[in-house]
Amino acid sequence: MRDANQDVIAIDEQILTGDLTRPLAVSADPHGCVLLLADGMGGHAEGALASRLVVEFLVASKSRLLDPASCDGVLKEAHQVLFATMDAREEVRGMGSTIVGVAMSPDRLVAFNVGDSRCYLHSSGHLIRLSTDDVPATFQGAFGVRRSHALTQSLGGFWLPLPIDPHVAVEPPLANGETLLLCSDGLSDMVAEDEINDALRANYPLQCVRKLTTRAFQAGARDNYSIIVARYDDRPKPE
C-alpha cells in the first residue's frame, strides 16, 4: 500500500482527508445532500493537494451539482482549478484526481464521475453501476488487479489542460432501503461485484463498510482505498 492516502471524501460540507482507518457514521438530509470521493494522483503531496482542491471547489458549488444542466460545467471548472494551481506552482505540475459523486434532491439523483472511482446503487438485491470507468478498453472489467492504472481522462493529471467529457447520469430519487456505494479503485480492483453486492445486503452501512474492507484485505489490497456507503431510511426516528 502507499504510505499515505491521497483520497478526500465529503458528505455535504464535511470534508474528510488523510488516513481514516475506522469507519465514521454520519447522518445527512437526502433532500439536498452531496457525496464526493476524489482519489489524488501525482506523488503523495501533489495527489493529496489535487483531490482536496477538487472536493473543496465542488462542495462550494453544491447547488450547481444538484442541477443536471450545470453539473457537467462544474466538473470542467474543477478541472481548470487544478491547472490554474499548476500554472502558479511549477512543483505540482502534472497533479490530478479522479472524482465520483452523487447529488440528491427530492425529485432526482445526479451521479457523476471522471476517472476510475466508482458509484454503485444497491436496490432490491441488485447492484447497478452508475459510473463509467475512464480506462483503456484493455483494462475494463468487473474487477481484478489492473496491470496498468492508466486513465483516459481525469481532473488535471497532465501538463497541458486537455478537454474532458464528464459522465453525468440522472436517476430517480433513492427509495427506502436503497444503498449507494462510492469507492476508489483500490477497492473495486480487488473485490468482485458479486461480493460487493453481498456486502451491501448487510443491515447497517457500518456493517457494509466492514465487510468490504475485510474482503479487500483478504484479496491482498495493494492500494489505499476509500469507501462511502449511504443508505436511505425514511422510517420515523424514535422519540
FIFILUM-281978 format. One record per residue (C-alpha): x, y, z; residue in three letters. Coordinates in nm, 4 decimals. Each point is the difference from the previous one (the first is absolute). Layout:
BEGIN
> c1:c2:c3:type
> X:Y:Z:Ala
...
***
This chain:
BEGIN
> c1:c2:c3:type
> 0.0000:0.0000:0.0000:Met
> 0.1012:0.3629:-0.0427:Arg
> 0.1416:0.1652:0.3108:Asp
> -0.2670:0.2702:-0.0089:Ala
> -0.3588:0.0072:-0.1152:Asn
> -0.0555:0.2713:-0.2609:Gln
> -0.3783:-0.0429:0.0021:Asp
> -0.2395:0.2687:0.1184:Val
> -0.3680:-0.0585:0.0712:Ile
> -0.2838:0.2348:0.0840:Ala
> -0.3494:-0.0390:0.1389:Ile
> -0.1638:0.3325:-0.0731:Asp
> 0.2273:0.2656:0.1510:Glu
> 0.1954:-0.2483:0.2154:Gln
> 0.3345:-0.0692:-0.1708:Ile
> 0.2139:-0.2912:0.1208:Leu
> 0.3645:-0.0485:-0.0954:Thr
> 0.2926:-0.2215:0.0900:Gly
> -0.0024:-0.3555:0.1302:Asp
> -0.3437:-0.0842:0.1364:Leu
> 0.0695:-0.3418:0.1461:Thr
> -0.3319:-0.0303:0.1868:Arg
> -0.3468:0.0354:-0.1545:Pro
> -0.1773:0.3251:0.0798:Leu
> -0.3811:0.0165:0.0196:Ala
> -0.1628:0.3216:-0.1208:Val
> -0.3675:0.0932:-0.0453:Ser
> -0.1001:0.2270:-0.2874:Ala
> -0.3172:0.1391:-0.1528:Asp
> -0.0542:-0.1905:-0.3272:Pro
> -0.1983:0.2918:-0.1443:His
> 0.2914:0.2185:-0.0997:Gly
> 0.2986:-0.2154:0.0978:Cys
> 0.3246:-0.0338:-0.1953:Val
> 0.2463:-0.2892:0.0405:Leu
> 0.3477:0.0294:-0.1522:Leu
> 0.3089:-0.2204:-0.0250:Leu
> 0.3235:0.1084:-0.1691:Ala
> 0.3123:-0.2141:-0.0483:Asp
> 0.3100:0.2156:-0.0456:Gly
> 0.2861:-0.0747:-0.2407:Met
> 0.3494:0.1355:-0.0554:Gly
> 0.2109:-0.0735:0.3080:Gly
> -0.1086:0.0044:0.3634:His
> -0.0162:0.3751:0.0610:Ala
> -0.1129:0.0892:-0.3510:Glu
> -0.2742:-0.2628:-0.0138:Gly
> -0.1326:0.0980:0.3412:Ala
> -0.0053:0.3654:-0.1047:Leu
> -0.1811:-0.0761:-0.3261:Ala
> -0.2739:-0.2063:0.1626:Ser
> -0.0487:0.2589:0.2759:Arg
> -0.0256:0.2890:-0.2468:Leu
> -0.2548:-0.1908:-0.2080:Val
> -0.2194:-0.0898:0.2958:Val
> 0.0168:0.3470:0.1523:Glu
> -0.1042:0.1561:-0.3310:Phe
> -0.2869:-0.2443:-0.0492:Leu
> -0.1268:0.0423:0.3561:Val
> -0.0099:0.3752:-0.0601:Ala
> -0.1929:-0.0706:-0.3233:Ser
> -0.2533:-0.2353:0.1611:Lys
> -0.3122:0.1737:-0.1323:Ser
> 0.1240:-0.0303:-0.3585:Arg
> 0.0796:-0.3700:0.0394:Leu
> -0.3643:-0.0575:0.0932:Leu
> -0.1031:0.1325:-0.3426:Asp
> 0.0763:-0.2472:-0.2829:Pro
> 0.0225:0.2889:-0.2465:Ala
> 0.2949:0.1582:0.1835:Ser
> 0.1738:-0.3078:0.1470:Cys
> 0.2146:-0.0594:-0.3094:Asp
> 0.1221:0.3597:0.0026:Gly
> 0.0886:-0.0085:0.3700:Val
> 0.2219:-0.3049:-0.0539:Leu
> 0.1744:0.1709:-0.2900:Lys
> 0.0590:0.3041:0.2217:Glu
> 0.1556:-0.2259:0.2661:Ala
> 0.2296:-0.1292:-0.2753:His
> 0.1078:0.3587:-0.0712:Gln
> 0.0548:0.0720:0.3709:Val
> 0.2750:-0.2620:0.0037:Leu
> 0.1697:0.1436:-0.3077:Phe
> -0.0155:0.3513:0.1458:Ala
> 0.1767:-0.1335:0.3097:Thr
> 0.2595:-0.1786:-0.2141:Met
> 0.0654:0.3202:-0.1952:Asp
> 0.0678:0.1807:0.3277:Ala
> 0.2053:-0.2806:0.1580:Arg
> 0.2366:-0.1804:-0.2339:Glu
> 0.0875:-0.2627:0.2615:Glu
> -0.3515:-0.1489:-0.0201:Val
> -0.0154:-0.0248:-0.3810:Arg
> -0.1728:-0.3189:-0.1096:Gly
> -0.2049:-0.0479:0.3169:Met
> -0.3483:-0.1342:-0.0518:Gly
> -0.2980:-0.1692:0.1571:Ser
> -0.2934:-0.2205:-0.0776:Thr
> -0.3426:0.1048:0.1200:Ile
> -0.3201:-0.1911:0.0606:Val
> -0.3056:0.1414:0.1657:Gly
> -0.3741:0.0118:0.0389:Val
> -0.2249:0.2991:0.0554:Ala
> -0.3410:-0.0837:0.1448:Met
> -0.3160:0.2083:-0.0083:Ser
> -0.3665:-0.0902:0.0648:Pro
> -0.0708:-0.0762:-0.3675:Asp
> 0.3273:-0.1426:-0.1333:Arg
> 0.3471:-0.1408:0.0611:Leu
> 0.2861:0.1335:-0.2115:Val
> 0.3021:-0.2336:-0.0217:Ala
> 0.3231:0.1251:-0.1561:Phe
> 0.3606:-0.1042:-0.0434:Asn
> 0.3298:0.0567:-0.1767:Val
> 0.2656:-0.2709:0.0320:Gly
> -0.0327:-0.3490:0.1454:Asp
> -0.1575:0.0578:0.3412:Ser
> -0.3409:-0.1662:0.0030:Arg
> -0.3584:0.0521:0.1108:Cys
> -0.2408:-0.2892:0.0520:Tyr
> -0.3695:-0.0160:0.0865:Leu
> -0.1202:-0.3028:0.1961:His
> -0.3744:-0.0463:-0.0450:Ser
> -0.2223:-0.3024:0.0706:Ser
> 0.3019:-0.2282:0.0194:Gly
> 0.1491:0.1197:-0.3288:His
> 0.3218:0.1961:-0.0553:Leu
> -0.0107:0.2720:-0.2662:Ile
> 0.3104:0.1923:-0.1043:Arg
> -0.0839:0.3684:-0.0508:Leu
> 0.3518:0.1127:-0.0959:Ser
> 0.2146:-0.0620:-0.3078:Thr
> 0.3680:-0.0978:0.0281:Asp
> 0.2324:0.2261:-0.1982:Asp
> 0.2617:-0.2670:-0.0704:Val
> 0.1369:-0.1525:-0.3224:Pro
> -0.2314:-0.2691:-0.1376:Ala
> 0.2662:-0.2657:0.0678:Thr
> -0.0405:0.0517:0.3737:Phe
> -0.3780:0.0256:0.0280:Gln
> -0.1501:-0.2766:0.2075:Gly
> -0.2267:-0.0604:0.2947:Ala
> 0.2978:-0.0370:0.2329:Phe
> 0.3543:-0.1240:0.0238:Gly
> 0.3430:0.1522:0.0403:Val
> 0.0712:0.2127:-0.3055:Arg
> 0.3472:-0.0275:-0.1504:Arg
> -0.0140:0.3710:-0.0681:Ser
> -0.1702:0.2801:0.1888:His
> -0.0073:0.2177:-0.3098:Ala
> -0.3037:0.2248:-0.0340:Leu
> -0.1472:0.1362:-0.3194:Thr
> -0.1057:0.3150:0.1859:Gln
> 0.0216:0.1560:0.3443:Ser
> -0.0247:0.3380:0.1656:Leu
> 0.3450:0.1475:-0.0578:Gly
> 0.2544:-0.2774:-0.0373:Gly
> 0.1819:0.1462:-0.3004:Phe
> 0.2377:0.2876:-0.0680:Trp
> -0.2427:0.1589:-0.2459:Leu
> -0.3740:0.0582:0.0581:Pro
> -0.1487:-0.2683:-0.2231:Leu
> -0.3803:0.0087:-0.0358:Pro
> -0.2078:-0.2431:0.2045:Ile
> -0.3427:-0.1548:-0.0508:Asp
> -0.1518:-0.0662:0.3448:Pro
> -0.2524:-0.2790:0.0470:His
> -0.3302:0.1281:0.1409:Val
> -0.3009:-0.2275:0.0556:Ala
> -0.3416:0.1014:0.1315:Val
> -0.1843:-0.2640:0.2025:Glu
> -0.3218:-0.0092:0.2056:Pro
> 0.0350:0.1049:0.3654:Pro
> 0.1014:-0.2692:0.2459:Leu
> -0.2776:-0.2237:0.1283:Ala
> -0.0165:-0.1252:0.3556:Asn
> 0.2717:-0.2583:0.0657:Gly
> 0.2034:0.0734:-0.3122:Glu
> 0.3753:0.0348:0.0493:Thr
> 0.2717:0.1957:-0.1782:Leu
> 0.3667:-0.1007:-0.0056:Leu
> 0.2755:0.2373:-0.1103:Leu
> 0.3492:-0.1490:-0.0072:Cys
> 0.3475:0.0540:-0.1399:Ser
> 0.1664:-0.2568:-0.2247:Asp
> 0.1960:-0.1454:0.2901:Gly
> -0.3228:-0.1759:0.0950:Leu
> -0.1615:-0.0676:-0.3384:Ser
> 0.3230:-0.1475:-0.1421:Asp
> 0.0053:-0.2623:0.2741:Met
> -0.3607:-0.0855:0.0872:Val
> -0.2331:-0.1607:-0.2539:Ala
> -0.3352:0.1618:-0.0657:Glu
> -0.1889:-0.3050:0.1288:Asp
> 0.1933:0.0345:0.3271:Glu
> -0.0802:0.3724:0.0111:Ile
> -0.3655:-0.0870:-0.0573:Asn
> 0.0086:-0.2489:0.2861:Asp
> 0.1702:0.2462:0.2371:Ala
> -0.2612:0.2680:-0.0690:Leu
> -0.2747:-0.2355:0.1199:Arg
> 0.1156:0.0575:0.3593:Ala
> -0.2491:0.1564:0.2401:Asn
> 0.1952:0.3192:0.0655:Tyr
> 0.2434:0.2131:-0.2052:Pro
> 0.2813:-0.0500:0.2532:Leu
> -0.0372:-0.3762:-0.0419:Gln
> 0.0212:0.0453:-0.3771:Cys
> 0.3246:0.1946:0.0363:Val
> 0.1522:-0.2616:0.2300:Arg
> -0.0909:-0.2820:-0.2387:Lys
> 0.1496:0.1850:-0.2962:Leu
> 0.3239:0.0831:0.1814:Thr
> 0.0335:-0.3594:0.1201:Thr
> -0.0392:-0.1331:-0.3534:Arg
> 0.2470:0.2506:-0.1411:Ala
> 0.2535:-0.1008:0.2669:Phe
> -0.0557:-0.3703:-0.0674:Gln
> 0.0536:0.0645:-0.3713:Ala
> 0.3371:0.1605:0.0748:Gly
> -0.0891:0.3630:-0.0703:Ala
> 0.3067:0.1733:-0.1453:Arg
> -0.1260:0.3564:0.0159:Asp
> -0.1661:0.2243:0.2533:Asn
> -0.3702:0.0440:-0.0566:Tyr
> -0.2954:0.1990:0.1273:Ser
> -0.3652:-0.0977:0.0301:Ile
> -0.3245:0.1885:0.0496:Ile
> -0.3106:-0.2087:0.0711:Val
> -0.3257:0.1949:0.0199:Ala
> -0.3402:-0.1569:0.0645:Arg
> -0.3327:0.1777:-0.0244:Tyr
> -0.2234:-0.0710:0.2993:Asp
> -0.3277:0.1908:0.0148:Asp
> -0.1300:-0.1741:0.3101:Arg
> -0.0905:0.2411:0.2824:Pro
> 0.2721:0.0360:0.2594:Lys
> -0.0867:-0.1102:0.3561:Pro
> -0.0823:0.2807:0.2407:Glu
***
